[in-house]
Amino acid sequence: IWHSFGDAATVARKSAILAEHCAAVGRDPADIERSVGVGGSSDPGAEAEALLAQGVTLFTVDVSGPHHDLRRLDQWLAWRDERNGA
């Protein structure tokens, strides 16, 4: 798993660099799962769809303390459930 941070454009740029490194060592970049840290968007669904289009399949949601506001996590879980038909 390759983990990164940033919006879809940033992830696309970084993925291209990863692909270059893979080419240099003879590795298929499609064999590497893309992961990204998320959580700050006011529209998680749009952010997630844009990141999915860049090949991201694993999302980690930032929840910082000390009071742990879980509303952003709830929004991401709602998007996931809606997308998966849950």
N, C-alpha and C positions, 0 to 999 in steps of 0.2 A: 504494500500500500504506500502510495506517495501522498503525503499530507501537505496542504498549502493553506494560504489565507488570501483573501482578496475577492473582488467582484469577478464577473465572468470574463471581462477583458483581461484582467490581470492573470487569471487562471489560464486563459488561452495562451498568453505570452509565455508564462512559465511552463506550460505543457509542451510548447514548441521547443523550449530549451531542453526539457527532459527528453523529448524525442531525439534531439541532436546527440545527447549523451548516450542514449540507447543505441543509436546508429553507430556511434564510435566504438561501442563494445559488442555490437552484434546482437543486441537484445530487442525483442519486439515490444514496443511501448504499449501495445494493446494488452500485454500480459500484466500490466501494472494497474491496479485499481486506483482511481483518483478519489481523494478525500479532501474536504475543505472545511475550515472552521467558519461558522456562520452565526448570526444572531442579532446583528445590528439593524437589519433592514426593517422599514416600516411596511413592506409588502413582501413577506417571506415567499409567497407563492411565485411571484414574478422572479424574485432572486433565484429561487430553487430551479425554476424552469430554465432560466438562462445558464445556470451552472450545469444542469443536466445536459444541455445542448453542447457543453464543452467536455462531456464525458465523465463528470463527477457523479459518483454513485453512493458515496458515503459522506454524510453531513454530521459534523460535531457542533452542537449548539453551546455557545458560551453563556454560562450563567455564573455571574460573579457575586460575591457577598459584600458586606456581611449579612444583608437581609434577603438575598436570593429571590429576586423578583422572577417568578416563573412564567410570566405572561408571554414572553417571546418563545419560550419552549412550548407552551400551549399552542401558539400560532403555528409553529413548525410541525407539531404533531397533528394538528388539524389538517394542514396541507398534505402531510403524508397519508393520513387516513382517507382524505377525499380522493387523492390520486390513486390509492390502492383499493378504493371501493369498500372501505371498512365502515 
